[in-house]
Amino acid sequence: MKPKEDSELLLLLDEETREVLWRNLGEIIENYTTGIRDMRIGPILDPAPIRAALELVNFDRAMKPCEALEYAVKIFMEYQVHTAHPRFFGQFDPAPATMGIIAETLVAAFNPQLSVWSQSPGPVELESLLVSVFGEKFGYKRAAIDGTFTYGGAEANHTALLTALTYKFPRFRETGLRAIDADPVLYVSSEAHHSVLKAASSCGLGKEAVREIEVDQKFRMDVRALSDQIARDKKDGFIPFLVVGTVGTTSAGAVDPLLQLAEVAGREGLWLHADAAWGGACALVPEMQGLIAGIERADSITFDPHKWLSVSRGAGLYLTRHKNILTQTFDVAAAYMPRIKPSTVEVIDQFRHSMAWSRRFTGLKVFLTLAVAGWEGYARVIRAHTAMGDYLRQQLERSRWEVLNDAALAVVCFVDKTHPDGSTEDYLDAIRDEVLATNRAWISITRLAKTMPVLRACIVNYRTSRRDVDELLGALNAAREKQSNKMP
Ligand SMILES: *Cc1c(COP(=O)(O)O)cnc(C)c1O
């Protein structure tokens, strides 16, 4: 065997060490997978021991590879919320599918560069295929579909704002907002995701350009109020250019009335964006497609496989039925980027087609998980989560918790009607803290319509069973008991 170069040995490590590392890594992941049910769901939130543990590492002295691996695993095990735990009922953070974990490992090892087609034609074509098949699931016509993988929903929403600006104001790319005579404004419901506000401020529009439209009793955008606001804005000299319909609000799982929004958008010449980061998964279940009817009329769609499709972060999608809009929005010429010859072959160079430049292979985890589970498999998983959400709703009501959202999706917002303070933030906070302290389940708190505090539990985890829902109920009822014993 030829002697290894020092730099190779330092970074690649020797064969024997690698063999041990791969084996240990496999064991660690498998043990985590089989043991997660018995773990503490959330860490103790105290920075002192974490900082102390980090200070043990001395970068002036080499650590042994296996020791470094153990060290990292300890950080994960002790100092994170284990969102893959079957009784994590928090945000839309799924347990990752095994094929997705395999994919992430492969991507790290092969490290393809997806910014230009000619560097990674296989991975780029694979992602294009996924863009097409997901676009079709949302009802877009194959020939018109375009899109790009993003880190997540926030980047996809930001992309939507940029494409909508480019579409409505063709000079926007060259001269920016100065090219526009009056101030452009856009519309979201008051329950929409805050990433839209962030996108508006980073596009240079400013948060004030975002008109938050009030919601109806079911927390959906009020279309009358939208039309009135548009009329007012036009009268005041603003230029409406975009309406964002939320398909599954973060707090309550509400779906804005997309068909009506499409009508308003058509009449007023607005781009319609559907933010279906989480709720878009309904498109994969035949009997749930009606819940998101009209999404096919959206000019663009945000969909996050890392929310309800059980793949690791980050995996978002921006989809559109305007074939050329991404290129119109992002095209640049860079002489140093390798090109395919002849240049007449029609391929996509992602650096000219999205916000990113260097680009990792995000699509593989979606591809491998979908290839192994199949559309039908995903439909069964999402159906099961939805049924579990219904079960949770029933059990809560049986224990006299009051459910305040009637979403068809697996998110439940509730308060305590057995206690005089059962709808106050202090009381609900105390219940949440007590549930977390017992480690029986992990839930969160939010506000509906910005004013009503509620406890919130959602299900996006393939491990969650009825038994886990029952355990959550037990924890909630015990926490309530403890509160009522405190009453004067
Ligand atoms: C999660 C979410 C986002 C943000 O997506 P990230 O993937 O966290 O960037 C945007 N909109 C909605 C409706 C969401 O649920």
Ligand as a Chemical Component Dictionary entry (heavy atoms), coordinates in Angstrom:
data_LIG
# 
_chem_comp.id                   LIG 
_chem_comp.type                 NON-POLYMER 
_chem_comp.pdbx_formal_charge   0 
_chem_comp.three_letter_code    LIG 
# 
loop_
_chem_comp_atom.comp_id 
_chem_comp_atom.atom_id 
_chem_comp_atom.alt_atom_id 
_chem_comp_atom.type_symbol 
_chem_comp_atom.charge 
_chem_comp_atom.model_Cartn_x 
_chem_comp_atom.model_Cartn_y 
_chem_comp_atom.model_Cartn_z 
_chem_comp_atom.pdbx_ordinal 
LIG C1 C1 C 0 -43.676 26.027 7.908 1  
LIG C2 C2 C 0 -44.378 27.005 7.076 2  
LIG C3 C3 C 0 -43.669 28.001 6.398 3  
LIG C4 C4 C 0 -42.179 28.180 6.556 4  
LIG O1 O1 O 0 -41.534 27.074 6.031 5  
LIG P1 P1 P 0 -40.024 26.679 6.443 6  
LIG O2 O2 O 0 -39.880 25.370 5.765 7  
LIG O3 O3 O 0 -40.004 26.599 7.931 8  
LIG O4 O4 O 0 -39.125 27.721 5.916 9  
LIG C5 C5 C 0 -44.375 28.856 5.584 10 
LIG N1 N1 N 0 -45.712 28.753 5.461 11 
LIG C6 C6 C 0 -46.437 27.814 6.105 12 
LIG C7 C7 C 0 -47.910 27.765 5.912 13 
LIG C8 C8 C 0 -45.789 26.900 6.935 14 
LIG O5 O5 O 0 -46.504 25.946 7.549 15 
# 
loop_
_chem_comp_bond.comp_id 
_chem_comp_bond.atom_id_1 
_chem_comp_bond.atom_id_2 
_chem_comp_bond.value_order 
_chem_comp_bond.pdbx_ordinal 
LIG C1 C2 SING 1  
LIG C2 C3 SING 2  
LIG C2 C8 DOUB 3  
LIG C3 C4 SING 4  
LIG C3 C5 DOUB 5  
LIG C4 O1 SING 6  
LIG O1 P1 SING 7  
LIG P1 O2 DOUB 8  
LIG P1 O3 SING 9  
LIG P1 O4 SING 10 
LIG C5 N1 SING 11 
LIG N1 C6 DOUB 12 
LIG C6 C7 SING 13 
LIG C6 C8 SING 14 
LIG C8 O5 SING 15 
# 
